[in-house]
Amino acid sequence: MTAKRNLLGLAWPALTDFFSELGQPEYRAKQLMEWIYQHGVSDFNRMSNFPKELRQKLEETAVVGAGEVIARQVASDGTIKLAIAFAEQRIVECVILRYHHGITLCLSSQVGCKMGCAFCASGMHGFVDNLTTAEIIEQIWWANQELAVQKQRVGHLVYMGMGEPLDNYLQVVNSIRFANNSSTFNIGMRNITLSTSGLVPRIRQLAEEDLSLTLSVSLHAPVDYLRDQIMPINKRYPLAELISAVREYVRSTRRRVTFEYILLAGFNDQPIHADKLASLLAGILANVNVIPYNEVPGLPWQAPTDKQVRLFMRALEQRGITATLRRELGPEIDAACGQLRRRLQGEE
Ligand code: SF4
């Protein structure tokens, strides 16, 4: 028996080919997309504008979605973390975050991660595989299923979950274009943020894509000798190279870049570090997101005190750096990316 075709995340040409092989006109592909992406329907029998024979044929030959939600954690502030399994060793997480500007989904782009950042749960057990475009898209679909009860939908995407998005470049860029399409989730390009730990050649490539998304660079240390200790990628692309690529990115896209800076107690959280950070970013159209660390069981790093956070923010402000203290959402669930997956796989 041949495997059923997964129609979720299938691009328009492949979808129209699929219907044409069934002897169906092109408009059926459009109708199917409406059912899947606008109405969140995966059961072919509920697709009431399809003739009965077509519904039967679809039942026999196709499915909508390849994964299932195997765990779900809800925090008191409404943050929801979902673990989705596409296969036994293919579990990813996505997190629904409620901000004042709307509902944001934090997506995974890989199973595990190669980057090995010292403070991160996702990288602790290495890399398993890249996600396909369809698997990235399916996370949005499941999040919308979750939100449908409250008649809400995902309006913003941040590629900041498990994995280094630019290390899975093609699938990630395809998924961004797909999610932005008005026939699918219609998520505005300006509502999409892609985060990178600093893959310099890919940042340059991204600048050529003509996507008006927001690039977010995970910096986490203002000088090489500190960044080398927590982010192995820095040995390949040290800060000078990274910052030069970011400057070029801003010049060619005219888009503001965001820098993420996790405050690790006693490591990078002193006013002197804020000062060095300000010097590093001088003249760049940028915003710094300062994130007090969320402690991860099994890792030695600690969260900074409130006082240290205040001093750090003040030092940045005094140097004229636009900085935002990132509100910690859902702190009582396994909030760091990769934590829920580790728990499910018994690695914690
Ligand atoms: S912080 Fe991001 S890039 Fe670094 S190991 Fe974790 S998932 Fe990978």
Residues whose N, C-alpha, C, O or C-beta is under 5 A from the ligand:
A	BS01	SF4	C113 M115 G116 C117 C120 S122 G123 G161 M162 G163 E164 S197
